[in-house]
Amino acid sequence: MSKNNFFLLFYLVIFMLMSPCVYAFGSNSDGSIITEWEIFKATVENYKKNIGVKENIKNAALAEKRGRFFFNEGRYDRAYFNGYGDAIAWIPRPEYFFIIGDLKLRMKLSLHSDSPHATPEQKACWDKYLFAVDVNRNLESSFEMGFGLVGELNLSDTRKSKIYKQAMANATCFARLTSKYSEGVGSQCVPIEEVKKCLGSPLLFLYN
């Protein structure tokens, strides 16, 4: 096993061990069950099918532009839904999944630190159980897809990129933070400042 693949496997295992729950199933529009592995395989095939299609490349770039515009306005929800979420529909690049994981957790963080309805306690601290669930649902699931695509498709340029390396660093930081506050009967919440340190600068600024 190569060094890069070893570290990829290592971080994915950390994710699964630290997550309070792992979502192994989803459902189709007709209600039938679809596994995460099937979703991953479909995403890999979608990437292969669309990565060279000019129309898709153009539309994905336009969606990226919208996402960055909304992000700069502080409208994280629109940056996600109308920007990078749309971009994934055209071409499911792993970088988009890293950006979306980052965006979704920033949306959750803003409810604590920016909302006028947040209490002083919420502005300072994040309930450790809710934090573990929020990290799992919003950041880890997207990052796992991104790392998985890089490994499955052997995207060596992406693996060398700044956004990939920073996503790895952020993933490790959040795994450690979740573990630190999940253990024992100590503090019941995660300090917001520690969450901000793990998030660091927005990942979208490291792409293109």
N, C-alpha and C positions, 0 to 999 in steps of 0.2 A: 504493500500500500504506500502511495506517495505521501510526502509530508503534508501537502495541501489537503489531500483527501482525508488524512488522519485528523487534522484539525477541524475539518468540516464535520466529520463524524463525531468528534469530541464535543463540539458545541451543540450539535443536534441532540446528542444524548443528554447534555446538561439541560437543554430546554425541556425534554420529556420528563426528566427526573424532578425538576424544580416546579413544573406546572402543577397546579392543584387539580386540574382535570384536563384530560386529553380528548378532543373531539374526534372520534373515529368515523363518524357517519354524518351524512347530510341527506338531503332529499331533492329529487327532481320536481319539476312543476306538476307532474302527475301524481306526486306523493310517493313514488317508489324510492327505495333506499339507494344511496350512492356513497361509496366509501371515499375517504380522503385520498387513498391510493389511486382510485379511478379518476378523481378530480385532477390529481397531479399528472397522471398519464395523459389526460385530455389536454392539459395545459401545455405539456411538452410538445404534443402533436400540433397544437394550435400555433405555438411558436415556430416550429419548423415550416408550417404551411404559410405563415404570414410574414416572416421576417424579410423576405425578398420582394414582397408585393408593394409596388410604388405607391398605390393609393393608400394602403394601410400605413406605410411609412409617413406619408404626408399628413394623414389624419391623426396619427399618434403624436406627431410633432406639434400640430395645432392644439391638441388636448394638453400636451405638456405646457405650452405657452399659456393656456387658460389657467392651468393649475398654479403656475408660478405667479400669475397676475393676482389670482384670488388669495394666494398665500401672502403676498406682499401687502395685501389689504387687511390681513389678519382674519380672513374668512376661511378658516381651515376646513370647514365642512364642504364649502364649494370647491376648494382646492382638491379635496378628495373625490367628491361625487362627480363634479363637472370637469375635473382636470385629469388627474392621474388614474382615476377609476375608468374614465373613458379611454385613456391611452392603453390600458391593459386590454380593453375589449378589442382594440385594433391589433396590438402586438403585445403579448404578455412577457415583456422584458423583465428579468430579475430585478433590475434597478428600480422599476416601478413598484415592485412589491416591498423593497426596502423603504422607499419614499412613503408609501401608503402606511406601512407599519409605524413609521415615525410620525406621520400626520395624525393618525388615529389616536396615538397616545398623547400627542400634544393637545388634541381636542379634549381628551379627558382631563389633562392637567389644567387646561384653561378654566374648567369648571371649578377647580380649587383655587387657583391663583388670580383669575381675572374676573370671575362672575361677581356682580354687585350683590347677589343673593347669598354668596358664600359666607359662612361664619368665620370669625378669626381663627377658630380651631381648624376649619377646613383649609384655610389659606396657609396654615403652617404645617399641617400633617395630613396624611392619606391613610385611612383605615387599612391595616396591613392585609386583611383578608380580601377586601375589595381591590386593593392594589395588586395582589397576586392574580386575581381573576382578570382584572383589566389588562395587565401586562400579557397574560396568556392569550386573551381574546383579540387584543388590538395590535400588539407588536409581534409576539412570538409566532403566531400563525402565519403572518405575512412574511416575516423573515425566513421561516422554515421553507416556505415555497420558493423564495428567492435563492437561498443557499442550495436547495434541492435542484433547481433549474440549472444553476451554474455547474453543479457536479454532474448531473445527468447529460447535459449538452456539451460538457467540457469547454466552457467559455473561458479560455485562458486569459483573454484580455480583460474580461470583467473581474476575474479573480485577482488581477494585478491592480485594479482600479482603486482610487481613493474611497469611493462610496462603499465598495465591498469590504475593504479593510476597516472602515469606520463602523459599518453595520456589524461586523464581527466584534469589534471593541464594545459597541453599545450592547450587543446581545450578552456578552460576558458580564458586563457591568450590571445589567438588570437581573441576570441569573444569580449573581452574588448578593445583590440587594434584596431580592425576594427571599433567598435562603437565610440571610442575616436576620430578617425580621419575622420569618416564619417559625424559627426555632425558639423553643423555650416559652416562658411566660413573661418576658420582659415587656418592652414598649409595645403598645397596641396599634401604633401607627408609624408610617414611614415619613420622615421629614421631607417636605416639598423640595428643599434645597438639594437634598441628595438625589431626588428624582431628576431635577434639572441638570445636575452634573452628569448623570448617565446619558441623558438625551443630548447634551452638548449642542453644537450648531446643527441646524436643519440639514438633513441628508440631501435634500433636493439641490442645495447649493454646491454639492460635490459631483453632480451629474451634468455633463456638457458644460 
